Amino acid sequence: MSSGSNKDHCGRGPETRPGLIGLWVVGLALAICLGTSAPVSAEKTGEGQRYAFQFEGNRAMSDAALRRSASIELEAFVQNGGREADLEDAAFQMEITYRGEGYAFAVVSYTRIAREDLVQAVFTIDEGPRVLIEHIEFPGRTVVPADDLEALFVPSRMIFARSSDRPFVPSEINAGVSRVHDFYLARGYLDVAVGAPRFAFSENRTRVRIAIPLAEGRVYRLTDLRFQGDLPEAAAESLHALRQEMVGIVYNRSQRLVVQSRLEEIYGNLGYAEIRVDLEEKRLPAPDGILLEAAITSGESFTISDIQVQGNIKTKPDFIRRRIKFEPGDRYSLTGERDSFRALYRTGLFSKVDLILEDQGRPAERTLVVSVAEGPSREVYIEPGWGSYELLRLKLGWREKNPWGGGRNVGVESIVSVKSRQVVANVLDPWFLNTEITADVPLYYSYREEPSFTREDIGISPSFSRQLSDHVSATAAYNLRNTDISDVDATSLESVETDSYNFGSIKFQGTYDDRDDPFYPARGKRLSFGIEHADNALGGDITFTRLTAGMRYFYSFNRDTVLGLRYATGFIYPGPNETTVPISERFFNGGENSVRSFRQSELGPKDLQGDPVGGLAFNTINVELRRRLVGDLSGSLFFDLGNVAPNRSYSEGGQRPPADRSDAVSDTLDDFFNDFRPGIGVGLQYKLPIGPVRCDLAYNPDADDKRDEDEFVFHFSVGMAF
């Protein structure tokens, strides 16, 4: 979906990232891969002496693979003038490579042949059979399911493998044995004994059965937690709650760290910054478990007598002090120190933050020294990109952080594409009037060629936003702009008799977002609702109210399969004595980020020339199943539905425009859930740090020949569809 305005200056734009930079990264990655995989040449020269390497007996691995496995040693052999030890190391590395693929009996030897100015090293490989693991058993196991233990022997490279054949790699078996031991310890089996693995090979040595003897022992629980030493009355309730929480749980070594951390927090929040805790663990006879005794030395409870700031260059000391959760005279607390530390780092201005309590010689008082190191403040960036409609685009920007020392940012950004150009200059204040409100004041100019018209905007759009909780945010914005429209069919019944108008509106938007990743989510949801009112009293020439809402939901079946759902909708209520709005303010549908069986804005009503005219309402529904195929390459199956209401233009229906607002609204609501256009397709995404490069091929099973709808549409872009 898109409305006539390409950029929403109240909220964020579409969650996509630059495109061609992704292609550059792919190319660079391929170049690196090719570079690192380039074999040592068969013949090399070093100080007048030539060296050659030859391989015999290798069938499972190519010459190039063997050269790669020992490339460092072979290069050292040449650089060191044919040193014998380097050949021995090279043969050893090749054996390790073979064993990593399951050739447990592989032996690599070498022969050195010298002829005048040529030294030839011939590596002879006796690969032996490739050994696969037939079964792993755990004699002595009585409690833990065997499948849980066997899963500890699956190496990370095999997690996504389709084959169930597991090569026998001794080093991985030894690592699995260590994981079994840690597995039991984490579950309270402190006496567990894991024996050395025993191997039984088949007669032809292609299969192996592995037995790993276990003596599980008993489960230990924390029977009692006792506190000794300095026990102030103010800490009594918290200590009692800690004991109630910990006693009875399965005990492992991490519980010591939990108790230590919790005691430091309890005492630290009472002003005891120099608390020391000594823990002693005692094993009690069965059926009892562990007695943990904590000897506490609290030290003095401190008051913050003064706050000093050092290390700042551009940043004003008062700006830093406002982020500190203490005032002179406050009692020190560990929570206050942590909150102060986080608040300073959240500004994005500092590369290093230290909070130090300094003794100035006054009893029970400390000076809090805030030491900061300012990070780079100036950023210049160039970000190429690509979109299915805009094609090539380029973003150029400059940003200056904290130019006046109060945490504000200024910047200028320009985006140019085949279809559009835009310049935005803005001032951003993340702490407007020393509150948690973020104020953003952008001045912008934009030009964009839509499929059925061209628009040019110049305006200002100040906004104020606040994070209400971890997942909830709210934004209020005022938008004042002048819009020029051109390349519109003036004879269309849907056209509004204006080619230039002023637009003034206020907008409120609320968002709930708990997705795990805004660009490539695997779980969570995003809900949003916005209401925008344009009015003459706000500086414009037109009046209407625009409502928008959206939902995105992601469900992860497993670590590499995700189901994504989206619903988006909108409705425009024209102002008094109005029956429609300018074409640049209407809703459009279809494109790479909505219904993918249509090109940009091509879904919905059209005029007699076949150009889309938009509508007063829209709906978009997307269902997408994403599956990781290999590495960072994923595939997807998707089903899209969408419409624009009214579904038919008055030109298409041979009707006159509505006589009043009531008729226009009635026509829109009658068609609100009608004439949904489908899209079914497949896609590929390659995940990069800057976002996924995406290709989608969509099929329209119900293409309307009268509207000249395409049966197949291909999209190439950067960023997920939603």
Number of C-alpha atoms within 10 A of each C-alpha: 24 19 21 20 18 17 14 12 21 23 20 8 10 14 15 22 22 23 26 20 21 24 17 12 14 16 12 12 12 12 12 12 11 11 10 11 15 14 17 20 15 13 14 17 16 14 9 9 14 18 22 18 18 15 17 13 12 15 10 13 13 11 18 16 17 22 25 20 22 24 22 15 21 28 18 18 21 21 14 14 16 21 13 11 12 19 23 16 17 26 23 18 21 24 24 21 19 25 22 16 17 21 24 23 15 18 18 22 16 17 11 13 11 10 8 7 10 16 21 18 19 17 22 17 20 17 20 14 16 19 24 21 19 17 12 19 17 19 12 12 15 12 7 11 10 13 10 11 20 15 12 18 20 14 14 9 7 14 9 13 11 7 7 8 12 18 22 24 20 14 12 16 18 14 13 19 20 14 15 23 18 14 17 21 19 16 14 21 22 20 14 19 15 18 15 12 16 14 14 12 16 12 8 8 15 19 20 20 16 19 17 19 17 18 16 20 14 14 20 24 22 23 19 16 20 13 17 12 11 13 15 10 8 11 15 12 9 15 19 13 10 16 16 12 10 18 17 16 13 18 23 20 12 10 16 16 12 12 19 17 12 15 22 21 18 21 27 22 19 21 23 24 22 16 19 16 20 11 16 11 14 11 15 13 8 10 10 14 21 22 18 21 17 21 17 20 17 21 15 15 21 23 23 21 18 16 16 14 16 13 14 16 11 15 19 15 17 12 15 22 17 14 18 22 17 20 16 14 12 14 20 27 23 18 15 16 19 13 14 22 18 14 16 22 16 11 15 15 19 17 11 13 17 13 17 14 18 13 12 10 8 9 11 16 21 24 19 24 16 23 15 22 15 16 12 12 15 14 11 12 10 15 16 20 24 24 21 18 19 18 14 17 20 19 18 15 17 15 19 17 20 21 15 12 17 19 21 20 20 19 18 18 18 18 19 20 19 15 16 18 18 19 19 19 18 19 18 20 20 21 17 16 10 13 9 13 19 19 22 23 20 22 19 20 18 21 19 21 17 19 16 21 18 18 23 20 21 18 18 21 21 20 23 20 22 18 14 14 9 9 12 16 16 20 20 20 21 21 23 20 19 17 19 16 18 15 13 17 16 13 10 17 18 22 17 14 8 12 15 16 16 18 22 24 23 20 21 20 20 19 21 18 19 17 18 13 11 16 17 16 20 23 17 17 20 18 18 18 18 20 18 21 19 24 18 14 11 18 15 18 15 21 21 19 17 19 18 17 18 18 18 19 21 20 16 16 12 9 10 14 17 19 20 21 19 21 18 20 21 24 23 24 22 22 17 12 11 17 19 24 20 19 25 22 20 23 26 30 28 26 23 30 21 29 30 32 33 28 22 23 26 25 28 28 25 23 23 17 10 14 19 24 30 33 29 28 29 31 25 22 21 23 17 22 19 22 20 19 15 12 9 11 15 19 19 20 18 21 20 24 21 27 29 33 29 26 26 19 24 19 18 15 11 11 10 11 15 16 11 14 17 16 13 19 21 13 16 22 16 12 18 22 17 15 16 21 22 22 27 20 20 17 20 21 25 20 21 17 8 16 21 25 26 22 20 23 20 26 20 21 14 12 18 12 9 7 18 10 17 18 16 18 19 18 20 20 27 29 27 22 20 20
